[in-house]
């Protein structure tokens, strides 16, 4: 079992002269990213790009007058390339966090999922190249590896688009990379706030899909730090995967409510028993660093060199990074420590 740890070094990040844009900026990741960057990295300008004016207004109230001088709230949708181009003028770094992420919603609304997750990725690529953005990091998900649902398949397509985009930027030189990680503790739609809501409402038991189910877990703090730590390392085309712990969902329920019983409700359509972030097929292109894995681009026609630093090594043949065979596990005490940190 592991202690609550896994923090990523962001000491090399310097955004002081940079203009940064985050798509999906009013989501769980976007809000935390903006808060962290304003507190620790002081960019020249920080643009929140999203389509909900109410969320933007509410988010703006969380910042001081001085911070709002740096912030820009830009209403737009990643489905609209022209709007993206307008927002990306004179932008140095783009963090692409906008996506439709709910598995059942994507299954029921496949056209909408493809428009946002796949066509939206294409629009971000084209807008970034046309406006001369220097770096683009796209957020992905463990569900993009060997996908069994449309959300995962759409994010796999998005990952492929961003990797291949490095072949398109030519003399403009825009570089695109991907960050892939697991479930985020405390984010909207994760199981933790769902369980907490049931507990607050006085539920007699907690629903468990399957007692064997495992997931990778990362906090918002860790996710933001990991994304930022990839910026000085990226050369374009990499898929960065953090080393993070796994936990059984049933143990998470025990940590949150040790006295409540569990009701096994079965796996939902499109859901896996265990998640994978690196498949055996990806392993042939994967190197290991102290705090992450890097899936390097198999085909690169642009000027590329490995971002791997001294001490990196190729992973073993047949390597598979899965939540049930992970060597790093959270126990109940470690989870409670993480949640205490999140509340501070």
Secondary structure, DSSP 8 states (H G I E B T S, - for coil): -B-S------TT---TT-EEEEETTTSHHHHHHHHHHHHHT--SEEEEEES-HHHHHHHHTTS-HHHHTTEEEEE--TT-HHHHHHHTTT-SEEEE------HHHHHH-HHHHHIIIIIHHHHHHHHHHHHT-SEEEEE--GGGTT--SHHHHHHHHHHHHHHHGGGT-GGG--EEEEEE--EEETSTTSHHHHHHHHHHTT-SEEEES-TT-EEEEEEHHHHHHHHHHHHTT--SS-EEEE---EEEHHHHHHHH-TTSEEEE----TT--SS-EEE-HHHHTTEEE-SSEEEE--S---SS------TT-EE--TT--EETTT-S-BB-HHHHHHHHHHHH-
